[in-house]
Amino acid sequence: MKKRWIFTAVGAAAGGTLAYFMKDEDNRKRVTDKAKSFQANLTQDSEQGDMPIEEAGQPEASNPENSKMVSEGSQFGVQYYNELTEKEREILERSNS
């Protein structure tokens, strides 16, 4: 309960400070210019393709061995379950004999 009041108080203080800061036309222009330059930097970075994605689009065409392995799926869980049920079956057969 206390956290909610703390967050509300911090939010209200930040809103009040922002309202006081934004009442001046020069400060408002500065903030909007900074926001626009920040937005331009974000869109410029995404257009350049600096993202660390190695396989995007159609990875099947570039690496058929990897796509075949992925399409087969992992059999580890199935094998583990089969071994576990076989051991349980053996234990039950021993206890019933």
MIPARO-264050 format. One record per residue: residue number from 1; x, y, z of N, C-alpha, C in turn; residue in three letters. Coordinates in steps of 0.02 Angstrom, whole numbers. Layout:
<node><k>NUM</k><n_x>X</n_x><n_y>Y</n_y><n_z>Z</n_z><ca_x>X</ca_x><ca_y>Y</ca_y><ca_z>Z</ca_z><c_x>X</c_x><c_y>Y</c_y><c_z>Z</c_z><r>ALA</r></node>
...
***
This chain:
<node><k>1</k><n_x>41</n_x><n_y>-59</n_y><n_z>0</n_z><ca_x>0</ca_x><ca_y>0</ca_y><ca_z>0</ca_z><c_x>43</c_x><c_y>63</c_y><c_z>0</c_z><r>MET</r></node>
<node><k>2</k><n_x>99</n_x><n_y>60</n_y><n_z>37</n_z><ca_x>143</ca_x><ca_y>118</ca_y><ca_z>41</ca_z><c_x>176</c_x><c_y>132</c_y><c_z>-26</c_z><r>LYS</r></node>
<node><k>3</k><n_x>191</n_x><n_y>78</n_y><n_z>-64</n_z><ca_x>224</ca_x><ca_y>87</ca_y><ca_z>-129</ca_z><c_x>179</c_x><c_y>127</c_y><c_z>-176</c_z><r>LYS</r></node>
<node><k>4</k><n_x>113</n_x><n_y>113</n_y><n_z>-173</n_z><ca_x>67</ca_x><ca_y>148</ca_y><ca_z>-217</ca_z><c_x>68</c_x><c_y>223</c_y><c_z>-202</c_z><r>ARG</r></node>
<node><k>5</k><n_x>69</n_x><n_y>240</n_y><n_z>-138</n_z><ca_x>70</ca_x><ca_y>311</ca_y><ca_z>-119</ca_z><c_x>136</c_x><c_y>344</c_y><c_z>-138</c_z><r>TRP</r></node>
<node><k>6</k><n_x>190</n_x><n_y>306</n_y><n_z>-132</n_z><ca_x>255</ca_x><ca_y>334</ca_y><ca_z>-150</ca_z><c_x>258</c_x><c_y>347</c_y><c_z>-225</c_z><r>ILE</r></node>
<node><k>7</k><n_x>234</n_x><n_y>298</n_y><n_z>-265</n_z><ca_x>234</ca_x><ca_y>307</ca_y><ca_z>-337</ca_z><c_x>189</c_x><c_y>365</c_y><c_z>-358</c_z><r>PHE</r></node>
<node><k>8</k><n_x>132</n_x><n_y>371</n_y><n_z>-325</n_z><ca_x>86</ca_x><ca_y>426</ca_y><ca_z>-340</ca_z><c_x>118</c_x><c_y>493</c_y><c_z>-322</c_z><r>THR</r></node>
<node><k>9</k><n_x>151</n_x><n_y>496</n_y><n_z>-266</n_z><ca_x>183</ca_x><ca_y>559</ca_y><ca_z>-245</ca_z><c_x>241</c_x><c_y>577</c_y><c_z>-292</c_z><r>ALA</r></node>
<node><k>10</k><n_x>280</n_x><n_y>528</n_y><n_z>-312</n_z><ca_x>335</ca_x><ca_y>541</ca_y><ca_z>-358</ca_z><c_x>308</c_x><c_y>563</c_y><c_z>-426</c_z><r>VAL</r></node>
<node><k>11</k><n_x>255</n_x><n_y>530</n_y><n_z>-449</n_z><ca_x>225</ca_x><ca_y>550</ca_y><ca_z>-513</ca_z><c_x>196</c_x><c_y>620</c_y><c_z>-511</c_z><r>GLY</r></node>
<node><k>12</k><n_x>163</n_x><n_y>637</n_y><n_z>-456</n_z><ca_x>135</ca_x><ca_y>704</ca_y><ca_z>-449</ca_z><c_x>190</c_x><c_y>757</c_y><c_z>-446</c_z><r>ALA</r></node>
<node><k>13</k><n_x>244</n_x><n_y>742</n_y><n_z>-410</n_z><ca_x>300</ca_x><ca_y>789</ca_y><ca_z>-406</ca_z><c_x>332</c_x><c_y>798</c_y><c_z>-475</c_z><r>ALA</r></node>
<node><k>14</k><n_x>341</n_x><n_y>742</n_y><n_z>-512</n_z><ca_x>370</ca_x><ca_y>747</ca_y><ca_z>-578</ca_z><c_x>324</c_x><c_y>786</c_y><c_z>-625</c_z><r>ALA</r></node>
<node><k>15</k><n_x>259</n_x><n_y>775</n_y><n_z>-621</n_z><ca_x>212</ca_x><ca_y>812</ca_y><ca_z>-662</ca_z><c_x>212</c_x><c_y>886</c_y><c_z>-646</c_z><r>GLY</r></node>
<node><k>16</k><n_x>214</n_x><n_y>903</n_y><n_z>-582</n_z><ca_x>217</ca_x><ca_y>973</ca_y><ca_z>-562</ca_z><c_x>280</c_x><c_y>1007</c_y><c_z>-586</c_z><r>GLY</r></node>
<node><k>17</k><n_x>336</n_x><n_y>972</n_y><n_z>-579</n_z><ca_x>400</ca_x><ca_y>1000</ca_y><ca_z>-602</ca_z><c_x>399</c_x><c_y>1010</c_y><c_z>-678</c_z><r>THR</r></node>
<node><k>18</k><n_x>372</n_x><n_y>962</n_y><n_z>-714</n_z><ca_x>368</ca_x><ca_y>967</ca_y><ca_z>-786</ca_z><c_x>322</c_x><c_y>1025</c_y><c_z>-807</c_z><r>LEU</r></node>
<node><k>19</k><n_x>266</n_x><n_y>1032</n_y><n_z>-773</n_z><ca_x>220</ca_x><ca_y>1087</ca_y><ca_z>-788</ca_z><c_x>253</c_x><c_y>1155</c_y><c_z>-775</c_z><r>ALA</r></node>
<node><k>20</k><n_x>289</n_x><n_y>1160</n_y><n_z>-720</n_z><ca_x>324</ca_x><ca_y>1223</ca_y><ca_z>-704</ca_z><c_x>379</c_x><c_y>1237</c_y><c_z>-756</c_z><r>TYR</r></node>
<node><k>21</k><n_x>415</n_x><n_y>1185</n_y><n_z>-776</n_z><ca_x>469</ca_x><ca_y>1193</ca_y><ca_z>-825</ca_z><c_x>442</c_x><c_y>1210</c_y><c_z>-894</c_z><r>PHE</r></node>
<node><k>22</k><n_x>384</n_x><n_y>1183</n_y><n_z>-912</n_z><ca_x>357</ca_x><ca_y>1193</ca_y><ca_z>-979</ca_z><c_x>317</c_x><c_y>1257</c_y><c_z>-987</c_z><r>MET</r></node>
<node><k>23</k><n_x>308</n_x><n_y>1295</n_y><n_z>-934</n_z><ca_x>270</ca_x><ca_y>1357</ca_y><ca_z>-941</ca_z><c_x>309</c_x><c_y>1410</c_y><c_z>-979</c_z><r>LYS</r></node>
<node><k>24</k><n_x>375</n_x><n_y>1405</n_y><n_z>-980</n_z><ca_x>416</ca_x><ca_y>1452</ca_y><ca_z>-1017</ca_z><c_x>422</c_x><c_y>1429</c_y><c_z>-1090</c_z><r>ASP</r></node>
<node><k>25</k><n_x>411</n_x><n_y>1475</n_y><n_z>-1137</n_z><ca_x>412</ca_x><ca_y>1458</ca_y><ca_z>-1209</ca_z><c_x>481</c_x><c_y>1432</c_y><c_z>-1231</c_z><r>GLU</r></node>
<node><k>26</k><n_x>535</n_x><n_y>1461</n_y><n_z>-1205</n_z><ca_x>602</ca_x><ca_y>1439</ca_y><ca_z>-1225</ca_z><c_x>616</c_x><c_y>1367</c_y><c_z>-1202</c_z><r>ASP</r></node>
<node><k>27</k><n_x>596</n_x><n_y>1351</n_y><n_z>-1141</n_z><ca_x>606</ca_x><ca_y>1283</ca_y><ca_z>-1116</ca_z><c_x>564</c_x><c_y>1233</c_y><c_z>-1155</c_z><r>ASN</r></node>
<node><k>28</k><n_x>502</n_x><n_y>1253</n_y><n_z>-1172</n_z><ca_x>459</ca_x><ca_y>1209</ca_y><ca_z>-1212</ca_z><c_x>489</c_x><c_y>1194</c_y><c_z>-1279</c_z><r>ARG</r></node>
<node><k>29</k><n_x>517</n_x><n_y>1245</n_y><n_z>-1312</n_z><ca_x>548</ca_x><ca_y>1235</ca_y><ca_z>-1378</ca_z><c_x>609</c_x><c_y>1190</c_y><c_z>-1372</c_z><r>LYS</r></node>
<node><k>30</k><n_x>648</n_x><n_y>1200</n_y><n_z>-1319</n_z><ca_x>707</ca_x><ca_y>1158</ca_y><ca_z>-1309</ca_z><c_x>688</c_x><c_y>1084</c_y><c_z>-1300</c_z><r>ARG</r></node>
<node><k>31</k><n_x>637</n_x><n_y>1072</n_y><n_z>-1261</n_z><ca_x>615</ca_x><ca_y>1003</ca_y><ca_z>-1248</ca_z><c_x>589</c_x><c_y>971</c_y><c_z>-1311</c_z><r>VAL</r></node>
<node><k>32</k><n_x>549</n_x><n_y>1007</n_y><n_z>-1350</n_z><ca_x>522</ca_x><ca_y>978</ca_y><ca_z>-1412</ca_z><c_x>578</c_x><c_y>966</c_y><c_z>-1462</c_z><r>THR</r></node>
<node><k>33</k><n_x>627</n_x><n_y>1010</n_y><n_z>-1466</n_z><ca_x>683</ca_x><ca_y>999</ca_y><ca_z>-1512</ca_z><c_x>724</c_x><c_y>937</c_y><c_z>-1492</c_z><r>ASP</r></node>
<node><k>34</k><n_x>735</n_x><n_y>929</n_y><n_z>-1426</n_z><ca_x>771</ca_x><ca_y>869</ca_y><ca_z>-1403</ca_z><c_x>732</c_x><c_y>806</c_y><c_z>-1418</c_z><r>LYS</r></node>
<node><k>35</k><n_x>667</n_x><n_y>808</n_y><n_z>-1409</n_z><ca_x>625</ca_x><ca_y>749</ca_y><ca_z>-1422</ca_z><c_x>627</c_x><c_y>732</c_y><c_z>-1496</c_z><r>ALA</r></node>
<node><k>36</k><n_x>624</n_x><n_y>782</n_y><n_z>-1539</n_z><ca_x>626</ca_x><ca_y>770</ca_y><ca_z>-1612</ca_z><c_x>694</c_x><c_y>742</c_y><c_z>-1633</c_z><r>LYS</r></node>
<node><k>37</k><n_x>749</n_x><n_y>768</n_y><n_z>-1604</n_z><ca_x>815</ca_x><ca_y>742</ca_y><ca_z>-1622</ca_z><c_x>824</c_x><c_y>670</c_y><c_z>-1597</c_z><r>SER</r></node>
<node><k>38</k><n_x>797</n_x><n_y>656</n_y><n_z>-1538</n_z><ca_x>800</ca_x><ca_y>588</ca_y><ca_z>-1511</ca_z><c_x>761</c_x><c_y>540</c_y><c_z>-1556</c_z><r>PHE</r></node>
<node><k>39</k><n_x>702</n_x><n_y>561</n_y><n_z>-1579</n_z><ca_x>662</ca_x><ca_y>520</ca_y><ca_z>-1623</ca_z><c_x>698</c_x><c_y>509</c_y><c_z>-1690</c_z><r>GLN</r></node>
<node><k>40</k><n_x>729</n_x><n_y>561</n_y><n_z>-1716</n_z><ca_x>766</ca_x><ca_y>555</ca_y><ca_z>-1779</ca_z><c_x>824</c_x><c_y>506</c_y><c_z>-1771</c_z><r>ALA</r></node>
<node><k>41</k><n_x>859</n_x><n_y>508</n_y><n_z>-1715</n_z><ca_x>914</ca_x><ca_y>461</ca_y><ca_z>-1703</ca_z><c_x>890</c_x><c_y>390</c_y><c_z>-1700</c_z><r>ASN</r></node>
<node><k>42</k><n_x>832</n_x><n_y>379</n_y><n_z>-1669</n_z><ca_x>805</ca_x><ca_y>311</ca_y><ca_z>-1665</ca_z><c_x>786</c_x><c_y>285</c_y><c_z>-1734</c_z><r>LEU</r></node>
<node><k>43</k><n_x>753</n_x><n_y>325</n_y><n_z>-1774</n_z><ca_x>732</ca_x><ca_y>302</ca_y><ca_z>-1840</ca_z><c_x>792</c_x><c_y>294</c_y><c_z>-1886</c_z><r>THR</r></node>
<node><k>44</k><n_x>842</n_x><n_y>337</n_y><n_z>-1878</n_z><ca_x>902</ca_x><ca_y>332</ca_y><ca_z>-1920</ca_z><c_x>941</c_x><c_y>268</c_y><c_z>-1904</c_z><r>GLN</r></node>
<node><k>45</k><n_x>946</n_x><n_y>249</n_y><n_z>-1841</n_z><ca_x>981</ca_x><ca_y>188</ca_y><ca_z>-1822</ca_z><c_x>946</c_x><c_y>126</c_y><c_z>-1848</c_z><r>ASP</r></node>
<node><k>46</k><n_x>880</n_x><n_y>126</n_y><n_z>-1846</n_z><ca_x>843</ca_x><ca_y>67</ca_y><ca_z>-1869</ca_z><c_x>846</c_x><c_y>61</c_y><c_z>-1945</c_z><r>SER</r></node>
<node><k>47</k><n_x>853</n_x><n_y>116</n_y><n_z>-1981</n_z><ca_x>857</ca_x><ca_y>113</ca_y><ca_z>-2054</ca_z><c_x>925</c_x><c_y>88</c_y><c_z>-2077</c_z><r>GLU</r></node>
<node><k>48</k><n_x>977</n_x><n_y>100</n_y><n_z>-2038</n_z><ca_x>1044</ca_x><ca_y>79</ca_y><ca_z>-2058</ca_z><c_x>1054</c_x><c_y>4</c_y><c_z>-2051</c_z><r>GLN</r></node>
<node><k>49</k><n_x>1013</n_x><n_y>-28</n_y><n_z>-2013</n_z><ca_x>1019</ca_x><ca_y>-100</ca_y><ca_z>-2006</ca_z><c_x>1073</c_x><c_y>-122</c_y><c_z>-1958</c_z><r>GLY</r></node>
<node><k>50</k><n_x>1081</n_x><n_y>-86</n_y><n_z>-1904</n_z><ca_x>1132</ca_x><ca_y>-103</ca_y><ca_z>-1855</ca_z><c_x>1107</c_x><c_y>-155</c_y><c_z>-1805</c_z><r>ASP</r></node>
<node><k>51</k><n_x>1051</n_x><n_y>-185</n_y><n_z>-1819</n_z><ca_x>1023</ca_x><ca_y>-234</ca_y><ca_z>-1773</ca_z><c_x>1064</c_x><c_y>-299</c_y><c_z>-1776</c_z><r>MET</r></node>
<node><k>52</k><n_x>1073</n_x><n_y>-332</n_y><n_z>-1720</n_z><ca_x>1115</ca_x><ca_y>-392</ca_y><ca_z>-1719</ca_z><c_x>1077</c_x><c_y>-456</c_y><c_z>-1740</c_z><r>PRO</r></node>
<node><k>53</k><n_x>1036</n_x><n_y>-451</n_y><n_z>-1791</n_z><ca_x>998</ca_x><ca_y>-508</ca_y><ca_z>-1814</ca_z><c_x>1038</c_x><c_y>-541</c_y><c_z>-1870</c_z><r>ILE</r></node>
<node><k>54</k><n_x>1055</n_x><n_y>-604</n_y><n_z>-1861</n_z><ca_x>1096</ca_x><ca_y>-638</ca_y><ca_z>-1911</ca_z><c_x>1053</c_x><c_y>-674</c_y><c_z>-1962</c_z><r>GLU</r></node>
<node><k>55</k><n_x>1000</n_x><n_y>-706</n_y><n_z>-1940</n_z><ca_x>958</ca_x><ca_y>-744</ca_y><ca_z>-1986</ca_z><c_x>888</c_x><c_y>-715</c_y><c_z>-1984</c_z><r>GLU</r></node>
<node><k>56</k><n_x>873</n_x><n_y>-672</n_y><n_z>-2032</n_z><ca_x>806</ca_x><ca_y>-644</ca_y><ca_z>-2036</ca_z><c_x>779</c_x><c_y>-657</c_y><c_z>-2106</c_z><r>ALA</r></node>
<node><k>57</k><n_x>715</n_x><n_y>-653</n_y><n_z>-2112</n_z><ca_x>685</ca_x><ca_y>-665</ca_y><ca_z>-2178</ca_z><c_x>671</c_x><c_y>-738</c_y><c_z>-2189</c_z><r>GLY</r></node>
<node><k>58</k><n_x>708</n_x><n_y>-770</n_y><n_z>-2233</n_z><ca_x>699</ca_x><ca_y>-841</ca_y><ca_z>-2248</ca_z><c_x>762</c_x><c_y>-880</c_y><c_z>-2233</c_z><r>GLN</r></node>
<node><k>59</k><n_x>771</n_x><n_y>-901</n_y><n_z>-2170</n_z><ca_x>832</ca_x><ca_y>-937</ca_y><ca_z>-2153</ca_z><c_x>835</c_x><c_y>-1006</c_y><c_z>-2185</c_z><r>PRO</r></node>
<node><k>60</k><n_x>777</n_x><n_y>-1031</n_y><n_z>-2209</n_z><ca_x>777</ca_x><ca_y>-1097</ca_y><ca_z>-2240</ca_z><c_x>820</c_x><c_y>-1098</c_y><c_z>-2303</c_z><r>GLU</r></node>
<node><k>61</k><n_x>820</n_x><n_y>-1044</n_y><n_z>-2339</n_z><ca_x>857</ca_x><ca_y>-1041</ca_y><ca_z>-2402</ca_z><c_x>933</c_x><c_y>-1037</c_y><c_z>-2390</c_z><r>ALA</r></node>
<node><k>62</k><n_x>953</n_x><n_y>-1002</n_y><n_z>-2337</n_z><ca_x>1024</ca_x><ca_y>-992</ca_y><ca_z>-2326</ca_z><c_x>1057</c_x><c_y>-1049</c_y><c_z>-2288</c_z><r>SER</r></node>
<node><k>63</k><n_x>1019</n_x><n_y>-1086</n_y><n_z>-2248</n_z><ca_x>1048</ca_x><ca_y>-1139</ca_y><ca_z>-2208</ca_z><c_x>999</c_x><c_y>-1198</c_y><c_z>-2204</c_z><r>ASN</r></node>
<node><k>64</k><n_x>998</n_x><n_y>-1240</n_y><n_z>-2254</n_z><ca_x>949</ca_x><ca_y>-1295</ca_y><ca_z>-2255</ca_z><c_x>961</c_x><c_y>-1347</c_y><c_z>-2200</c_z><r>PRO</r></node>
<node><k>65</k><n_x>1023</n_x><n_y>-1358</n_y><n_z>-2179</n_z><ca_x>1036</ca_x><ca_y>-1407</ca_y><ca_z>-2127</ca_z><c_x>1005</c_x><c_y>-1385</c_y><c_z>-2060</c_z><r>GLU</r></node>
<node><k>66</k><n_x>1013</n_x><n_y>-1321</n_y><n_z>-2045</n_z><ca_x>985</ca_x><ca_y>-1295</ca_y><ca_z>-1983</ca_z><c_x>909</c_x><c_y>-1297</c_y><c_z>-1985</c_z><r>ASN</r></node>
<node><k>67</k><n_x>878</n_x><n_y>-1279</n_y><n_z>-2040</n_z><ca_x>805</ca_x><ca_y>-1280</ca_y><ca_z>-2044</ca_z><c_x>779</c_x><c_y>-1352</c_y><c_z>-2040</c_z><r>SER</r></node>
<node><k>68</k><n_x>816</n_x><n_y>-1401</n_y><n_z>-2067</n_z><ca_x>795</ca_x><ca_y>-1471</ca_y><ca_z>-2062</ca_z><c_x>796</c_x><c_y>-1493</c_y><c_z>-1989</c_z><r>LYS</r></node>
<node><k>69</k><n_x>849</n_x><n_y>-1474</n_y><n_z>-1953</n_z><ca_x>855</ca_x><ca_y>-1493</ca_y><ca_z>-1883</ca_z><c_x>798</c_x><c_y>-1463</c_y><c_z>-1842</c_z><r>MET</r></node>
<node><k>70</k><n_x>782</n_x><n_y>-1401</n_y><n_z>-1856</n_z><ca_x>729</ca_x><ca_y>-1367</ca_y><ca_z>-1819</ca_z><c_x>661</c_x><c_y>-1399</c_y><c_z>-1835</c_z><r>VAL</r></node>
<node><k>71</k><n_x>650</n_x><n_y>-1417</n_y><n_z>-1897</n_z><ca_x>586</ca_x><ca_y>-1446</ca_y><ca_z>-1916</ca_z><c_x>576</c_x><c_y>-1516</c_y><c_z>-1886</c_z><r>SER</r></node>
<node><k>72</k><n_x>631</n_x><n_y>-1552</n_y><n_z>-1874</n_z><ca_x>626</ca_x><ca_y>-1618</ca_y><ca_z>-1843</ca_z><c_x>605</c_x><c_y>-1613</c_y><c_z>-1770</c_z><r>GLU</r></node>
<node><k>73</k><n_x>625</n_x><n_y>-1560</n_y><n_z>-1737</n_z><ca_x>607</ca_x><ca_y>-1550</ca_y><ca_z>-1667</ca_z><c_x>651</c_x><c_y>-1590</c_y><c_z>-1621</c_z><r>GLY</r></node>
<node><k>74</k><n_x>649</n_x><n_y>-1572</n_y><n_z>-1559</n_z><ca_x>689</ca_x><ca_y>-1606</ca_y><ca_z>-1509</ca_z><c_x>655</c_x><c_y>-1670</c_y><c_z>-1485</c_z><r>SER</r></node>
<node><k>75</k><n_x>691</n_x><n_y>-1723</n_y><n_z>-1482</n_z><ca_x>664</ca_x><ca_y>-1787</ca_y><ca_z>-1459</ca_z><c_x>686</c_x><c_y>-1803</c_y><c_z>-1388</c_z><r>GLN</r></node>
<node><k>76</k><n_x>723</n_x><n_y>-1758</n_y><n_z>-1357</n_z><ca_x>749</ca_x><ca_y>-1772</ca_y><ca_z>-1290</ca_z><c_x>693</c_x><c_y>-1785</c_y><c_z>-1240</c_z><r>PHE</r></node>
<node><k>77</k><n_x>642</n_x><n_y>-1742</n_y><n_z>-1240</n_z><ca_x>587</ca_x><ca_y>-1750</ca_y><ca_z>-1193</ca_z><c_x>549</c_x><c_y>-1814</c_y><c_z>-1203</c_z><r>GLY</r></node>
<node><k>78</k><n_x>539</n_x><n_y>-1834</n_y><n_z>-1265</n_z><ca_x>503</ca_x><ca_y>-1895</ca_y><ca_z>-1280</ca_z><c_x>543</c_x><c_y>-1956</c_y><c_z>-1257</c_z><r>VAL</r></node>
<node><k>79</k><n_x>609</n_x><n_y>-1955</n_y><n_z>-1272</n_z><ca_x>651</ca_x><ca_y>-2010</ca_y><ca_z>-1250</ca_z><c_x>653</c_x><c_y>-2015</c_y><c_z>-1174</c_z><r>GLN</r></node>
<node><k>80</k><n_x>658</n_x><n_y>-1959</n_y><n_z>-1140</n_z><ca_x>660</ca_x><ca_y>-1959</ca_y><ca_z>-1067</ca_z><c_x>596</c_x><c_y>-1988</c_y><c_z>-1039</c_z><r>TYR</r></node>
<node><k>81</k><n_x>539</n_x><n_y>-1967</n_y><n_z>-1066</n_z><ca_x>474</ca_x><ca_y>-1993</ca_y><ca_z>-1043</ca_z><c_x>468</c_x><c_y>-2068</c_y><c_z>-1055</c_z><r>TYR</r></node>
<node><k>82</k><n_x>490</n_x><n_y>-2090</n_y><n_z>-1113</n_z><ca_x>486</ca_x><ca_y>-2162</ca_y><ca_z>-1129</ca_z><c_x>529</c_x><c_y>-2203</c_y><c_z>-1082</c_z><r>ASN</r></node>
<node><k>83</k><n_x>590</n_x><n_y>-2180</n_y><n_z>-1068</n_z><ca_x>634</ca_x><ca_y>-2215</ca_y><ca_z>-1022</ca_z><c_x>604</c_x><c_y>-2216</c_y><c_z>-951</c_z><r>GLU</r></node>
<node><k>84</k><n_x>576</n_x><n_y>-2161</n_y><n_z>-931</n_z><ca_x>547</ca_x><ca_y>-2157</ca_y><ca_z>-864</ca_z><c_x>488</c_x><c_y>-2205</c_y><c_z>-857</c_z><r>LEU</r></node>
<node><k>85</k><n_x>444</n_x><n_y>-2205</n_y><n_z>-906</n_z><ca_x>386</ca_x><ca_y>-2250</ca_y><ca_z>-901</ca_z><c_x>407</c_x><c_y>-2323</c_y><c_z>-906</c_z><r>THR</r></node>
<node><k>86</k><n_x>460</n_x><n_y>-2338</n_y><n_z>-944</n_z><ca_x>484</ca_x><ca_y>-2407</ca_y><ca_z>-947</ca_z><c_x>512</c_x><c_y>-2429</c_y><c_z>-880</c_z><r>GLU</r></node>
<node><k>87</k><n_x>549</n_x><n_y>-2385</n_y><n_z>-846</n_z><ca_x>575</ca_x><ca_y>-2402</ca_y><ca_z>-780</ca_z><c_x>518</c_x><c_y>-2412</c_y><c_z>-730</c_z><r>LYS</r></node>
<node><k>88</k><n_x>467</n_x><n_y>-2370</n_y><n_z>-734</n_z><ca_x>410</ca_x><ca_y>-2379</ca_y><ca_z>-690</ca_z><c_x>374</c_x><c_y>-2445</c_y><c_z>-704</c_z><r>GLU</r></node>
<node><k>89</k><n_x>368</n_x><n_y>-2462</n_y><n_z>-767</n_z><ca_x>335</ca_x><ca_y>-2524</ca_y><ca_z>-786</ca_z><c_x>374</c_x><c_y>-2584</c_y><c_z>-759</c_z><r>ARG</r></node>
<node><k>90</k><n_x>442</n_x><n_y>-2580</n_y><n_z>-764</n_z><ca_x>483</ca_x><ca_y>-2635</ca_y><ca_z>-737</ca_z><c_x>476</c_x><c_y>-2640</c_y><c_z>-662</c_z><r>GLU</r></node>
<node><k>91</k><n_x>473</n_x><n_y>-2584</n_y><n_z>-627</n_z><ca_x>465</ca_x><ca_y>-2586</ca_y><ca_z>-554</ca_z><c_x>397</c_x><c_y>-2616</c_y><c_z>-536</c_z><r>ILE</r></node>
<node><k>92</k><n_x>345</n_x><n_y>-2597</n_y><n_z>-573</n_z><ca_x>279</ca_x><ca_y>-2626</ca_y><ca_z>-559</ca_z><c_x>276</c_x><c_y>-2700</c_y><c_z>-572</c_z><r>LEU</r></node>
<node><k>93</k><n_x>309</n_x><n_y>-2722</n_y><n_z>-626</n_z><ca_x>310</ca_x><ca_y>-2794</ca_y><ca_z>-641</ca_z><c_x>348</c_x><c_y>-2832</c_y><c_z>-587</c_z><r>GLU</r></node>
<node><k>94</k><n_x>403</n_x><n_y>-2805</n_y><n_z>-562</n_z><ca_x>441</ca_x><ca_y>-2838</ca_y><ca_z>-509</ca_z><c_x>400</c_x><c_y>-2843</c_y><c_z>-445</c_z><r>ARG</r></node>
<node><k>95</k><n_x>364</n_x><n_y>-2789</n_y><n_z>-429</n_z><ca_x>325</ca_x><ca_y>-2789</ca_y><ca_z>-367</ca_z><c_x>264</c_x><c_y>-2835</c_y><c_z>-372</c_z><r>SER</r></node>
<node><k>96</k><n_x>237</n_x><n_y>-2845</n_y><n_z>-431</n_z><ca_x>179</ca_x><ca_y>-2888</ca_y><ca_z>-440</ca_z><c_x>198</c_x><c_y>-2962</c_y><c_z>-445</c_z><r>ASN</r></node>
<node><k>97</k><n_x>262</n_x><n_y>-2978</n_y><n_z>-459</n_z><ca_x>280</ca_x><ca_y>-3048</ca_y><ca_z>-465</ca_z><c_x>299</c_x><c_y>-3080</c_y><c_z>-400</c_z><r>SER</r></node>
***
